[in-house]
Amino acid sequence: MSNNQYEFSESFARQMDVQDTLSGFRDRFYFPQINGKEAIYFCGNSLGLQPKTVATYINKELDNWAKLGVDGHFYGEDAWYHVRKKSKPALSAIVGAHEHEVVAMNNLTSNLHFLMVSFYCPDQTRYKIITEAGAFPSDMYMLETQVKFHGLDPEKCIVELSPRAGEYTLRTEDILMAIEANKENLALVMMAGLQYYTGQVFDMKAITAAAHQVGARAGFDLAHAVGNAKLELHDWGVDFATWCSYKYLNSGPGNISGIFVHERHAENQELPRFAGWWGHDEGERFRMEKGFKPMYGADGWQLANSNVLALAAHQASLDIFEEAGMDRLRAKSELLTGYLEFLIEKISGDSGVLEIITPKIPNERGCQLSLLIHKGGKSVFDEFYKHGVVGDWRNPNVIRLAPTPLYNSFIDIYQFAKILEQSLQKFA
Ligand SMILES: *Cc1c(COP(=O)(O)O)cnc(C)c1O
């Protein structure tokens, strides 16, 4: 749909909801209340809403534990010993991978560290890492301390790419040029897949190809991309990736992360690893013998016993994703975010209060729009919240709004637009 087909009217928004084949999914989630009213929830980029089925999934495992005790590890088709397999079909579809290339485990930052141990192996010639300037703090700390762990200097090893003067997002051509310019010493490109602050989706395919071209590897932090942007990790040839499940994957606060390791590394014995027994050959695990023998594929990076209760909540959400399908979700997401963009531009016009800094091209963004606030600062955000809009404020001066295709509606967007219209009178 092009911009001139959108309308700022309640009847238009209602009509869009009627035509939306995913509209029924909204009822499968709990919505928080603000001032006694259901929130206009645009914060799935930070914490996705709770699927109503979560308690049932967790209770089932609590029952198994109560009834079976330790035998739950091996009893029946839900045996905890094999629980990691359940999430693979949905996860591999969401990130565009083979099932043996993904596994749910640990937390995001922990996984970044473990994957860096395997894929950042600096030597005399190749030691540089290219990343985006202003990356998420956990990623910055991770890179800094990984470099130091190898006895190297972060100042010399980490190359941060910034947008051109007067621009807010990185141009792909500039990323590719930086890869070329550092080709002699480049070990790794390690960036976000979708930048948390600007909402920009990087061209992971082109970046990976360019990194490989110069003999480096490419890894991505998909915290904001997973369950949101279109991903084809296998076909793009990405070496490794990791994500969290509590943002767009709606699996609950702090819940389990997942990793992707490309098939080409599935049996690579040369890669260094920090191993644990859960990554060891499953058939021999309980022999309790010396000598680490990794499982094939991503499973070989597991360290510890699967977190059964966390996986239960995760599965409740993944089952919904499987039913909805990423293609349908992505198609709706483009319309929903396009509508939000249309209304914001129409209403804020040249008020000078705010400006959208997220790319305009659908392939270069997910569902999130980042509003750079020029007048009124955080009070603009507080005003939204007072009227029931849950987005988030990110220092120094951005409001992120992320309408998700699973549980947001076109009427949500329309209602927000009315609130924006009122609020702007205060700040313009
Ligand atoms: C949300 C987010 C994190 C958070 O990491 P945790 O280990 O899950 O606390 C890290 N990196 C990025 C890019 C994020 O968006």
The ligand as a Gaussian input file, in Angstrom:
#p B3LYP/6-31G(d) Opt

LIG

0 1
 C       18.058000      -6.260000      24.436000
 C       19.459000      -6.320000      23.961000
 C       20.459000      -6.924000      24.748000
 C       20.166000      -7.453000      26.129000
 O       21.003000      -8.511000      26.436000
 P       20.616000      -9.583000      27.561000
 O       21.825000     -10.417000      27.657000
 O       19.412000     -10.322000      27.080000
 O       20.315000      -8.829000      28.811000
 C       21.735000      -6.996000      24.218000
 N       22.031000      -6.502000      22.990000
 C       21.092000      -5.898000      22.214000
 C       21.452000      -5.369000      20.860000
 C       19.794000      -5.785000      22.682000
 O       18.878000      -5.173000      21.931000

